Amino acid sequence: MSKHILITGGAGFIGSHLVDELLGKGYQVRVLDNLSPQVHGADCSRPSYLNPEVELIVGDIRDPNAVAQALKGIDAVYHFAAIVGVGQSMYEIGKYTDTNNLGTAVLLEALIEQPVERLIVASSMSIYGEGLYQAPDGSFCNGFERTQEQLKAGDWEVYNTKRELLKPVPTPETKVPSLASVYALSKYDQERMCLILGQAYGMQTVALRFFNTYGTRQSLSNPYTGVLAIFASRLLNNNPPLIFEDGYQQRDFVSIHDVVQACRLALEVPQAAGCAFNVASGQQYTVREAAEHMAKALGKEHIQPKIIGKYRVGDVRHCFADITLARQVLGYQPSITLEKGLIELASWLEGQVADDRVAEASAELAARGLTV
């Protein structure tokens, strides 16, 4: 008999791809989603890409009745319901805390009454703040937060207390979190609440720390979504991608296909219980390189990115993943290169309408003093 799986936030980008992955493996899947206008548009209707075989309950993660209904007959839960975005979280504080933190609390209270075999929570690379660094003497250290004076002077790099330049290295799960935004704080809260309550109530729990995920179905009109979708939205409207700082900050961009592989393994591998895993490609690119790859995939190489030389509060300089633990425990094997993944994304983008709201979002941040 196949297991019944609930995905909160399952009508969104990652959740809908996971629906397809799980249905293809013989699972029964139900989705609880509020169809947020910022993600799904003003009409709030069932997304056309959401597999017709999946049961959709339209409801809010903060509503105990909706959550209790969604949990009936469920064997395992993926908790993906959250508002996403570093910049927006720095002024819509109540909204982020209410949805991400309180929503998780409501789910966990419901799970105490209706326990499941396994709970998998979507965490985020943002909890690390700055990634791991190496000092000139070869020792490893956490990145030090950059000062306002340094950033105003356009000095973007990370130094230690001796003012020695630090070299970014892959960040493992053992790196101590450094929470640089309300969004990061809320994701860490989601992760820790789930792991703490899972242990207390004997419920196998896994946290997945997603790095910069990209792929089809990503919301192109949400200016607080993933950076590659934001770049795509700009390019499709023949506008240059806007890049903060100097564009040499390094990130790990991971295909949605690799991400859902890790999600399924987190459900199926017994040894995953109680652990947190980086879910990433294990490769790093500068933001400039990412913009150039996106432009090439869309045939828009003539549109050069605009380096605006400003800092956005809550951003970090370098953070890319060490995926050794996921390889060893989950058997996770990412296989989609950025170049290959963007070809698929570009093909999907040909039929999409992208409402470019980036300038509007940037103005909002600037008006609130959240860019330096």
C-alpha positions as CSV (number, residue, x, y, z in Angstrom):
1,M,0.0,0.0,0.0
2,S,1.5,3.3,-1.0
3,K,2.2,6.0,1.6
4,H,0.2,9.2,1.8
5,I,2.3,12.4,1.7
6,L,1.3,16.0,2.6
7,I,3.3,18.9,1.1
8,T,2.6,22.3,2.7
9,G,3.3,25.0,0.2
10,G,3.1,22.2,-2.4
11,A,1.7,24.4,-5.2
12,G,4.8,26.5,-5.3
13,F,8.0,26.1,-7.3
14,I,9.9,23.3,-5.3
15,G,6.7,21.7,-3.9
16,S,5.1,21.2,-7.3
17,H,8.2,19.5,-8.7
18,L,8.3,17.3,-5.6
19,V,4.7,16.3,-6.3
20,D,5.7,15.0,-9.7
21,E,8.7,13.1,-8.3
22,L,6.7,11.4,-5.5
23,L,3.7,10.5,-7.8
24,G,6.2,9.0,-10.2
25,K,7.5,6.8,-7.4
26,G,4.0,5.6,-6.5
27,Y,3.2,7.8,-3.5
28,Q,-0.2,9.4,-2.9
29,V,0.2,13.2,-2.5
30,R,-1.9,15.9,-1.0
31,V,-1.0,19.6,-1.0
32,L,-2.0,22.4,1.4
33,D,-1.4,25.8,-0.1
34,N,-2.9,29.3,0.3
35,L,-2.1,30.2,-3.3
36,S,-0.4,33.5,-2.3
37,P,-1.0,36.3,-4.9
38,Q,2.7,37.3,-4.7
39,V,3.6,33.8,-6.0
40,H,0.6,32.7,-8.0
41,G,-0.9,35.9,-9.3
42,A,-4.1,37.8,-8.4
43,D,-6.6,35.2,-9.5
44,C,-5.3,32.7,-6.9
45,S,-6.4,29.7,-9.0
46,R,-5.0,26.2,-9.1
47,P,-1.7,26.4,-11.1
48,S,-1.9,24.8,-14.5
49,Y,1.5,23.0,-13.8
50,L,0.2,21.3,-10.6
51,N,-0.3,17.6,-11.4
52,P,-4.0,16.8,-11.8
53,E,-3.5,13.7,-9.7
54,V,-2.7,15.6,-6.6
55,E,-5.4,16.6,-4.1
56,L,-5.2,20.4,-3.4
57,I,-6.6,21.8,-0.2
58,V,-6.6,25.6,-0.4
59,G,-5.9,26.8,3.1
60,D,-3.5,28.7,5.3
61,I,-0.7,27.0,7.3
62,R,-1.7,29.3,10.2
63,D,-5.3,27.9,10.3
64,P,-5.5,24.9,12.7
65,N,-8.6,23.6,11.1
66,A,-7.1,23.6,7.6
67,V,-4.0,21.9,8.9
68,A,-5.9,19.3,10.8
69,Q,-8.0,18.5,7.7
70,A,-4.8,18.2,5.6
71,L,-3.2,15.8,8.0
72,K,-6.0,13.2,7.9
73,G,-4.6,9.8,6.8
74,I,-1.1,11.2,6.2
75,D,2.1,9.1,6.7
76,A,4.7,11.8,6.2
77,V,4.9,15.6,5.8
78,Y,7.1,18.0,3.8
79,H,6.8,21.4,5.4
80,F,7.6,23.9,2.6
81,A,5.0,26.6,3.4
82,A,6.9,29.9,3.9
83,I,7.3,33.4,2.5
84,V,10.6,33.7,0.8
85,G,12.9,36.8,0.4
86,V,15.7,38.4,2.3
87,G,15.0,42.0,1.3
88,Q,11.3,42.0,1.9
89,S,11.7,40.3,5.3
90,M,13.5,43.3,6.6
91,Y,10.4,45.5,6.5
92,E,7.4,43.1,6.3
93,I,8.6,41.6,9.6
94,G,5.2,40.7,11.0
95,K,4.1,39.0,7.8
96,Y,7.3,36.8,7.6
97,T,7.3,35.9,11.3
98,D,3.5,35.2,11.3
99,T,3.6,32.9,8.3
100,N,7.0,31.2,8.8
101,N,7.3,30.9,12.5
102,L,3.7,30.8,13.7
103,G,2.7,28.6,10.7
104,T,5.3,26.1,11.7
105,A,4.1,26.2,15.3
106,V,0.5,25.5,14.2
107,L,1.6,22.6,12.1
108,L,3.7,21.1,15.0
109,E,0.8,21.4,17.4
110,A,-1.4,19.5,14.9
111,L,1.3,16.8,14.5
112,I,1.4,16.2,18.2
113,E,-2.3,15.2,17.9
114,Q,-1.9,13.5,14.5
115,P,1.7,12.2,14.4
116,V,3.4,11.1,11.2
117,E,6.3,8.8,10.5
118,R,8.5,11.5,9.1
119,L,8.6,15.3,8.9
120,I,10.9,17.0,6.3
121,V,11.3,20.8,6.7
122,A,12.6,23.2,4.1
123,S,15.4,25.2,5.6
124,S,17.8,27.6,3.8
125,M,21.4,28.5,3.1
126,S,20.5,31.9,4.5
127,I,20.9,30.6,8.0
128,Y,24.7,30.5,7.6
129,G,25.0,34.2,6.9
130,E,28.6,34.4,5.6
131,G,29.9,31.0,4.6
132,L,33.1,29.3,5.8
133,Y,36.4,31.0,5.2
134,Q,40.1,30.2,5.4
135,A,42.7,32.6,6.8
136,P,46.1,33.2,5.3
137,D,47.6,30.8,7.9
138,G,45.4,28.0,6.6
139,S,43.0,27.9,9.6
140,F,39.3,27.9,9.0
141,C,37.0,30.5,10.4
142,N,33.5,32.0,10.2
143,G,33.1,35.1,8.1
144,F,33.1,38.4,10.0
145,E,30.2,40.7,9.3
146,R,31.2,43.6,7.1
147,T,30.9,47.1,8.7
148,Q,28.8,49.9,7.4
149,E,31.9,52.1,6.9
150,Q,33.6,49.3,4.8
151,L,30.5,48.8,2.6
152,K,30.0,52.6,2.0
153,A,33.6,52.7,0.8
154,G,32.8,49.9,-1.7
155,D,35.1,47.4,0.0
156,W,33.0,44.3,-0.4
157,E,35.4,41.5,0.8
158,V,35.5,39.7,4.2
159,Y,38.4,40.1,6.6
160,N,39.4,38.8,10.0
161,T,40.2,40.9,13.1
162,K,43.8,41.4,11.8
163,R,42.3,42.9,8.6
164,E,43.7,39.9,6.6
165,L,41.6,39.0,3.5
166,L,39.8,35.7,4.0
167,K,39.3,33.1,1.3
168,P,35.8,31.6,0.9
169,V,35.6,27.8,1.0
170,P,32.7,25.3,0.8
171,T,30.4,25.6,3.8
172,P,29.5,22.4,5.7
173,E,26.5,21.8,8.0
174,T,28.7,22.2,11.0
175,K,29.2,25.9,10.3
176,V,27.7,28.0,13.1
177,P,24.6,29.9,11.9
178,S,24.8,33.6,11.6
179,L,21.4,35.1,11.0
180,A,21.7,38.3,8.9
181,S,18.0,38.8,8.0
182,V,14.5,38.3,9.4
183,Y,14.0,35.7,6.7
184,A,17.1,33.8,7.8
185,L,15.9,33.9,11.4
186,S,12.5,32.6,10.5
187,K,14.0,29.7,8.4
188,Y,16.3,28.7,11.3
189,D,13.3,28.9,13.6
190,Q,11.4,26.5,11.3
191,E,14.3,24.1,11.2
192,R,15.0,24.1,14.9
193,M,11.3,23.9,15.9
194,C,10.8,20.8,13.7
195,L,14.0,19.1,14.9
196,I,13.3,19.8,18.6
197,L,9.7,18.7,18.5
198,G,10.5,15.7,16.3
199,Q,12.9,14.4,18.8
200,A,10.6,15.2,21.8
201,Y,7.7,13.3,20.2
202,G,9.6,10.5,18.5
203,M,8.9,11.8,15.0
204,Q,11.7,11.2,12.5
205,T,12.6,14.7,11.2
206,V,15.0,15.9,8.5
207,A,16.0,19.5,7.6
208,L,17.0,20.4,4.1
209,R,19.0,23.6,3.7
210,F,18.3,24.6,0.1
211,F,20.8,26.7,-1.7
212,N,20.0,28.9,-4.7
213,T,17.4,26.7,-6.5
214,Y,16.4,27.4,-10.1
215,G,14.2,25.9,-12.7
216,T,10.8,25.8,-14.4
217,R,7.7,27.1,-12.6
218,Q,9.7,29.7,-10.6
219,S,7.6,32.8,-10.1
220,L,8.9,35.4,-12.6
221,S,6.8,38.3,-11.3
222,N,7.9,37.9,-7.6
223,P,10.9,40.3,-7.2
224,Y,11.9,38.5,-4.0
225,T,12.3,35.1,-5.6
226,G,15.5,33.4,-6.6
227,V,18.2,35.5,-8.3
228,L,18.2,33.6,-11.6
229,A,14.4,34.1,-12.0
230,I,14.8,37.8,-11.2
231,F,17.6,38.0,-13.9
232,A,15.3,36.1,-16.4
233,S,12.4,38.5,-15.7
234,R,14.7,41.5,-16.4
235,L,16.1,40.0,-19.6
236,L,12.8,38.9,-21.0
237,N,11.7,42.5,-20.7
238,N,15.0,43.6,-22.4
239,N,16.2,45.2,-19.1
240,P,19.7,44.6,-17.7
241,P,20.0,42.4,-14.7
242,L,20.8,44.5,-11.6
243,I,23.7,43.2,-9.5
244,F,24.5,44.5,-6.1
245,E,28.1,45.1,-4.9
246,D,30.6,44.3,-7.7
247,G,29.1,41.0,-8.8
248,Y,31.9,38.8,-7.7
249,Q,30.1,37.4,-4.7
250,Q,29.9,33.6,-5.0
251,R,26.9,31.3,-4.7
252,D,25.8,27.7,-5.4
253,F,23.0,27.4,-8.0
254,V,21.2,24.0,-7.9
255,S,18.7,22.6,-10.4
256,I,15.2,21.9,-9.2
257,H,15.7,18.3,-10.5
258,D,18.6,17.7,-8.1
259,V,16.7,19.3,-5.3
260,V,13.7,17.0,-5.6
261,Q,16.0,14.0,-5.7
262,A,17.4,15.1,-2.3
263,C,13.8,15.7,-1.0
264,R,12.7,12.1,-1.9
265,L,15.9,10.6,-0.4
266,A,15.2,12.5,2.8
267,L,11.9,10.6,3.0
268,E,13.3,7.2,2.1
269,V,16.7,6.9,3.7
270,P,16.4,5.8,7.4
271,Q,19.7,7.3,8.4
272,A,18.6,10.8,7.5
273,A,16.4,11.2,10.6
274,G,17.5,13.9,13.0
275,C,19.9,15.5,10.5
276,A,20.2,18.7,8.6
277,F,21.6,18.6,5.0
278,N,22.9,21.0,2.5
279,V,21.1,20.6,-0.8
280,A,23.2,22.2,-3.5
281,S,25.2,21.5,-6.6
282,G,28.6,21.6,-4.9
283,Q,29.8,24.1,-7.5
284,Q,30.2,27.9,-7.1
285,Y,29.7,30.8,-9.5
286,T,30.0,34.5,-9.2
287,V,26.7,36.4,-9.6
288,R,28.2,38.0,-12.7
289,E,28.8,34.6,-14.2
290,A,25.2,33.5,-13.3
291,A,23.8,36.6,-15.1
292,E,26.0,36.0,-18.1
293,H,24.9,32.3,-18.3
294,M,21.2,33.4,-18.0
295,A,21.6,36.0,-20.8
296,K,23.3,33.4,-23.1
297,A,20.6,30.8,-22.5
298,L,18.0,33.4,-23.5
299,G,19.9,34.7,-26.5
300,K,20.2,38.1,-24.8
301,E,24.0,38.3,-24.6
302,H,23.9,41.9,-25.9
303,I,22.2,43.0,-22.6
304,Q,25.0,43.5,-20.2
305,P,24.2,43.3,-16.4
306,K,24.2,46.6,-14.5
307,I,26.6,46.6,-11.6
308,I,25.0,49.1,-9.2
309,G,27.8,49.0,-6.6
310,K,25.4,49.1,-3.6
311,Y,24.9,46.7,-0.7
312,R,21.5,45.3,0.3
313,V,21.0,44.9,4.1
314,G,20.9,41.1,4.9
315,D,23.1,40.0,2.0
316,V,26.3,38.1,2.5
317,R,29.5,38.1,0.4
318,H,30.2,34.4,-0.2
319,C,28.3,31.3,0.6
320,F,28.5,28.0,-1.3
321,A,27.9,24.4,-0.2
322,D,29.9,21.4,1.0
323,I,27.6,18.6,0.0
324,T,29.7,15.7,1.5
325,L,27.1,14.8,4.2
326,A,24.2,14.6,1.7
327,R,26.3,12.4,-0.6
328,Q,27.4,10.1,2.2
329,V,24.1,9.7,4.1
330,L,21.4,10.3,1.5
331,G,23.3,9.0,-1.5
332,Y,22.5,12.3,-3.1
333,Q,24.2,12.8,-6.5
334,P,23.5,16.2,-8.3
335,S,23.8,15.8,-12.0
336,I,22.5,19.0,-13.7
337,T,25.2,21.6,-14.5
338,L,24.2,25.2,-14.5
339,E,24.7,25.4,-18.3
340,K,22.4,22.4,-18.9
341,G,19.8,23.5,-16.4
342,L,19.5,27.0,-17.9
343,I,18.9,25.5,-21.4
344,E,15.8,23.8,-20.0
345,L,14.8,26.9,-18.1
346,A,15.2,29.1,-21.3
347,S,13.0,26.8,-23.3
348,W,10.2,27.0,-20.6
349,L,10.6,30.8,-20.4
350,E,9.7,31.2,-24.1
351,G,6.0,30.8,-23.3
352,Q,6.0,32.8,-20.1
353,V,5.0,36.4,-19.3
354,A,7.3,38.1,-16.8
355,D,6.1,41.2,-15.0
356,D,9.3,42.9,-14.1
357,R,8.9,44.4,-10.7
358,V,12.5,44.6,-9.8
359,A,12.9,48.4,-10.0
360,E,9.8,48.8,-7.8
361,A,11.2,46.4,-5.2
362,S,14.7,48.1,-5.3
363,A,13.0,51.5,-4.8
364,E,11.1,50.1,-1.8
365,L,14.4,48.9,-0.2
366,A,16.2,52.2,-0.9
367,A,13.3,54.3,0.5
368,R,13.6,52.3,3.8
369,G,17.4,52.7,3.9
370,L,18.0,49.0,3.3
371,T,20.6,49.6,0.5
372,V,23.9,51.2,1.2
